[in-house]
């Protein structure tokens, strides 16, 4: 089985519950805009990510479903800290956030 396909199969086995969102953080920049290679120590914490999977949403007091604002494939801005680390294998690390913890949705 192809490595990318194997990862896709593993992600499909993880289904976030309620208003949880599974996010793949963007990779840190390795080069400056001017082309200078950045050392590991100068890389900032990545605040962008892509939504991989979403839960069905939470319910209000009367039991009605509250739809999720973000959908798989959306680019989002994340807080500095927070989220639960989810490791699928040694190469792939994802983070689980509550939808209310996500700061913004990025439109392109």
N, C-alpha and C positions, 0 to 999 in steps of 0.2 A: 504494500500500500504506500502511496506517495506521502511524504511527510506533511505537506500542506493539507491533503485530504484527511490524513489521520487526525490532525489538529481540529479540522472542521467537524469531524465526527465526535470528538471529545467535547467540543463546545456545545453541540446539540444535546448532549447528555446533561448539561447544566441548565436548569430552568429557574431563573430568579423568581422568588415569591413576592406577592403583594406589590409594593411600590419600589422594589429593588431593581437596580440597573447594573449589568455587567459591562465593564469598560476596559478597553485596551489603551493604555497610555501611549502617547506619541513618543517616538525615540528622541533622546536629547540631540541637540545640534552637535556635530563633530567638527564643523568648519564655520568660521565667521563669514559674514557677507563679503568681506574682502578676500577670502580664500585662505585665511590663516587657520591652521589646525589647532583646535582647542584641547588643552590637557584635561584629564579626568577631573581634577580638582576644581576647575573653573566652570564646569557644567552646572547650570541651574536646574532646579527641580522642574519637571515638565508639568505644565498646568493644562495641557490640551489632551484630548483623548477621543476615541471613537466608540460609540455604543455598539456592543456586540449582541446583547440580548436584553430584553426587558420583561418584567413580570406583568401580570394581568392588571395591576393597579389596585389601589386600596378601596375601601368602602366608606361612605359617610355614615352618619348616625342612623339614617333611615334604611340603611342596607343597600343603597344604590351604588353602582360601580362608578368610580372616578377614573376617567380615561387617562392614560399616560401621555405626557406632552412630548417626550422623546421616543424615537423609534430606532431600531437597528440601522446602522449606517450613518446616523447623525454625528457630526463633530460637536464636541462640547468643551466648555471651560470648567475646570475643576478647582476646588479649594486647595490651599497649600498642603493641608494635612487631612487625614480622614480616609475612609474607605477600608475595606477588608481585603487583604491580599489573597488571591486565589491562584495557586500554581497548578497548571494542567500537566506540565512536564518540565524538564529542566530548562527548556528554551522559551516557554510561553508563560508570562505572568499577567494576570488580569486583576482588576479591582472591582469590588462590589460596593456600590453607593446607593443610598436612598435617593429617590428622584429629587426630593426637596434639598439635598446637599449639592446638587449640580447648580453652578452659578449662572451659566448661560448656554444657549445653543448658537452655534456659529453657522451663518448662512454664507454660501459662496456664490 
